[in-house]
Amino acid sequence: MDVILFVFLVLAGLTLLGALGTVLLRNIVHSALSLVVTFVAVAGIYVLLSADYLFAVQILIYVGAVATLILFGVMLTRGIRGEQPQNNNQILPAAIMALLLFAAVLVPVILNTVWPASAGAPPQTTTGLLGQELMGTYALPFEIMGLVLLVALVGAIIVARDR
């Protein structure tokens, strides 16, 4: 077996295990940590695809920001209500329904899509070109996005602080 195929299979397995852990674990902190495993494994798949920019975005945004935000949100709001988390006894019907809906959406897409293969070689690096576009053509939307995220962060701090 090829080394790249082996690494891909390991990363795909980690992605699936992390996703299952995210959905099936009862403890919400463990579920969030399983989500982090899923994000890191997807970032590894991006490395195998030579998508270095997507790898960096996956690590910085999803692992560094989204997962951290989820963990902080869970830890900050856990003691507010003062009640124990409730058990959900509907996990099996919900899992069956989710799988059926997933299959209903995915099977027609797989069967009706033509999957063309590119004959040309992929570009060597994409980070430089994307950086030039972000800092040139899309500089204003990039800065506006930063301001919106800053306002959201300040709002979250104001809401979360003790009164």
Protein Blocks (a to p, Z undefined) as FASTA:
>chain_A
ZZklmmmmmmmmmmmmmmmmmmmpmblklmmmmmmmmmmmmmmmmmmnopaklmmmmmmm
mmmmmmmmmmmmmmmmmmmnopacdddfklmmmmmmmmmmmmmmmmmmmmmpccdddfbd
cdfblklmmmmmmmmmmmmmmmmmmmmmmmmmmmmmmmmpcZZ
